[in-house]
Amino acid sequence: MKKCIFLVFSLALIWQFNWTSVQAENNPRNIYEVKKGDTLTLIAKKYGSTAGNLKQYNGLQSDRLLIGQKLRVPIMYKVAPGDTLWKLAEKFDSSVQAIKAANGLSANGLNAGQKLKIVPEKLAMDGKFVLMTREEFRDWIFNQKFTRKVAKVQQHHTYQPSYRQFNGSNHFALMKGMEEYHVSGMKWRMISQQLTTFPDGKVAVGRPFDIVPEGSFGLQNKEVMHKIEADAIAIENLGNFDDNHMTAEQKETIVTVTALLMMKYGLAPSIDSITYHHWWDINSGERVLDSSHGHAVKTCPGTDFFGGNSTASAKNNFYPLVRKKMQEIRGTLH
């Protein structure tokens, strides 16, 4: 009898230890910080998941992990009085349907003391492309770890595809089309840009952040082009803004994404840190800013891009919005 009581007591201690350690590691959210020796397979095993699922929870473009990188993981949760599926989904970046599916629930009701496996919501992915809302991108970029130094963000628009080619649901098809042109037509390694914004306010990650953009400025002077691109992140904003009037949703995303990049890389908005394609001679790679007379320049990112292509437009219309957004984001950080 004593042996039986001891066994039950020991099992209770083990369960309590495991429960407490998982909760402590992931409090207040279901976040795991990568440590030396970690792999996706090991982390997945620890949290009852798979490497593939972890990649979709976190928008990972490869199996590579860096120490200090933060990953969303499934956790076990003990239902407290007042908890609802909706509240838990919001708190742990999940969804009601995902929680119900993970626990075989057919109804929405919960009971205090009930144990639930809460899995993060999967991000929309197609190969290396990751499609996100502004809110998802904010979490994504703060959780990521990068090794390449970045000192400037390049702003571009796409002459093609333009708004006419966007139907509201073909984000991945357009990304693949751009990559096909960049690889087959331009002979580049992969899609040129790290980020693409869309008229509906979504943003897609394409080229990995730690791989320099390709073919963005100084197309005829490869040596200069590579120097310019070495410390840059390239954004293609889908739309021909010499022709299309930018949607409010896309404007908000461009401002938010740019602000998040400034914060991630410790930059302040200026003509050096946020640069327009129009400010560079596409033959020589020389930065001409507003002195474009006699130089081969493009109108990109467009005459309707936050007031136009000039440095005055950037300083008066775009940078102040980015600075304001940075302040707003800082005010929400704990």
N, C-alpha and C positions, 0 to 999 in steps of 0.2 A: 504494500500500500504506500509506504514511504517512497519507494522507487517511482511509483506512478505519479505521486504528487510532485516529486522532484522533476520528473520529465516534463510534466505539464508546465511547471513554473519556469523551467529552462527554455521551453519553446516560447512561452510568453515573453521572456526577456529577449530572446533572439528576435521575435517579431517586433517588439518595441524598439530594439536597437536599430534594426533595419529601417523601420518607419521613421524614427527620429533622424537618422543620418541622411536619408533622402530628403526629408522635409527641410533640414538645416542647410543642406547644400543648395537647395533650390528656392529658399525663402527670399523674397516674397513671390517669386515667379518660377516657372519651370525652366530655369536656366542652369546649364552646366558650363563651367569654365575649363577649357582644355588644359591639361597638365602634361608634363614631360612623359613620353612613352605612350600617350593615348593614341588610339586609332578609332576610326568610325566603328569598326567591328567590335572592339572592346567596349566602347561606350554604349553601343546598341544592345549588347548582351547584358550590360549592367542594368539598363532601363527597360528590358523586355521589348526591344524594338528591332529594327533591321537597319543596316547601313543605308540602304536605298531610301527608307522612310526618313531617316535623319537628314539625308541630303535634300529631300523635298520639304521637310519642316523648316529647313534653314537656308534654302536657296543656294546650296553648295554646287559649284561648277566642276568640282573634282573631289577626290578623296583626301586631298592635302589638308592637314590641320596645322595651326600655329599655336604655340603656347600662349594662353591668355585669351584666345578666341572664345566667344560665348555661343553655346548651342542650345536651342530649345529641345527639350526632351520630354517623353511621357513621364508622368508621376502618378503615384497612388495618393488618393486624397480621401480623408474622412469627412463626410458631410456634417456640417454644423447647422444648428437651428437657423432658419432664415435663408439658407442656400437654395438657389434655384439653378436649373441647367443654364439658363441665360446668363445669370451672374457668374457662374463658374467659367462659362465659355469666354466671357469678356475678360475675366481676371487672368485666365491662363492662355489667352491668344488661341482659343480653340473655337469650336462651333457646337451648337446643340446637337446637330446630327452626328458629328464626329464622336462626341461623348456617348451618345446613345448607341452608336454602332460598336464602339470599343467595349461596351459593357452589356451588350445584348438587351438594352432597354426598349420596351415597346411604348411606354407611357412617359410623361414628363415629370411626374411626381417623384420627390425624393424624401427619404427618411433620415432624421438625424442619426449619426453613427454608421450610416451606410458607407461602404468603401467603394470608390470609383477609380478607374484608370482614366486619367485625363490626357489625351493626346493633343499636341499642337495642330493647328490647321495647316494643311499642306499648301505651299506656294505653287502658283501656276508655273510650270516649267516645260520646256521642250528642248531636250538636249542641254546645251550650256546656257540657253536663253532663259532668263527668269523675269516674269512679268508681275509687277506689284502696284498696289495703290501707294499714294504718298505715305500713308501711315505705315504700311508694311516696309517700304523702303527705309523709312526712318529707323525702325528697329533693325533692319537688315544691316545697314551701314554701321550703326553703333556696335553691333555684335561682331562684325568682321575684323580681322587683323590683316594688314597689308604690310609689305616690306619695301615697296618702291617709294622713293621720295616723290611727292607731287607738289608743285609750286604754282601751277596755273590750270584753269579750267577753260577749255576751248568751247565756244558757242557757235554752232552751225545750224543751218536749216537744210532740209532735203528738197531740192528742186523736183526730183522724183524719188520716191512716191510723194504725192501731195495729198491734200484733203480729199481730192476726188477718188483716190484709191482706198481710202480708209472707210470700212463699212461698220465699224463699231465692235467687230469680233475677230478681225483678221490680223491681230498684232503679230503673231508668230509667222504667219505667211509673209507679211511685209518684211520682217526681220530676216527671214530666209532668203527673200528676194534680194535684199540689200547685200547680204553676205555672198550670194551667188555672183552678183555683179562685182563685188570687191575681189573675190578670189579668181573668177574666170575672166572677168574683163580687165581688172587692174593688176592682177597677179600678186595680190597681197595674201598674207598667210591666212587670214580669217576676216570677219567683219571688222571694219576699221575702228568704230567707236565703242567706248565702254558703256555709254548710256544712250537711250532713245526715249524721247517723250512723245506722247500721243495726244490727239485732240480731246479724248475723253478723260485726260488727266492721269492715265496710267504711265508707268515708266518701266522700261525693260533694260536689264543688264545683258550686254552682249559680250564684247571682248573682256576677258578678265582684267581686273584693275591693276594687277602687277605685271601685265604685259603692255608695253607702250603702244599708243595708238599708231596707226600706219596711214600715210598718205594724206594727212590733214592739211598741212601748209607747205609751201615751197615745192610743189610737185615736180618742177623741172630741175631743182637743185637738191638732190637726194642727201648730200652731206649736211647741208644746212637744215633740211627737213628733219633729219634724225635728231639733230641737236635740239630743235624746237620741241619735238615730241617727247624727248627723253623724260621730262618731268611734268607731263601734261595728262589730264583726263579729258577725253573728247566726248561732247554731247551733241548728238544729232536730234534736233527738234523737228519732228515730222511735219512738213508743210512748207509750201513756197510762200514765204511772207513778203515777197514782192507782189504777190497776187492774192493770197488768202489772208483774211482777217483772223488773227489768232483767237481761239476760244478762251473763255475765262478759266475753264478747268485746266487747260494746258499752261496758261500763264501762271496760275497758282503752283502747278507742279514744277515749272522751270525755276521759279523763285525758291520754292521749298528745297528742291534737289540741290540747287546751287548753294543755298545757305548751309545745308547739311554737309556738303563737300568742303565748304570753307571751315566749318567746325571740325570735321574729321581730320583735316590736314593742317589745322592751326593757321589759317589764312584770314586776311581781311580784304574785303572787296576793293579792287583798284584796277587800273588798266593793265597792271602787271599780273594780277592773280585771276582776273576774269577777262578773257581776250576774245575779240570777234574775228572771224575769218576775214572780214573786209579790211582789217588793219595790216594785212600781210601781202606783199607782192608774190604772186603765185609762181613766178619764174625764178626770182632770185632768193626768195625766202626772207627778204628784208622787211622789218616791221616799219611801216610807213604811217600808221595811225590815220590822221585826217589828211595827210599830204599825199593823196593818191593820184594827183595829176601826173601823167606821164608814166604811171606804173600799171602793171596788169593786176587788177584786183577784182574780186567778186563782190556782189552786193550782199552775200551771205553774212549774217543771218537774216537779212531782209529789212526792207524799209518800214515794215509794220512790226518789227521786233522791238517792243518797248520804246517806241518813238523813233526808231531809225538806227543807222549804222555808225553814227559819229560817236566820238568819245564823250561829247557833251550829252548826247542822249543816254549813254551808258551811265555817266556820272549823275545825271539829273533824274532819270526815269527808272533805271534798273538797279543800280547799286544800293540806293536808299531802301528799296523793297527787300533786297537781300539782307541788309543790315537789320531792318526791322524784324524780319522773319527769324534771324539768328537770335535776337533778343527774346522773341516769343518762345522759341524752342528752349533756350536756356532757362526761362522762367518755369518750364514744366519738368526740368530735370531734378531728380532727387539726389 
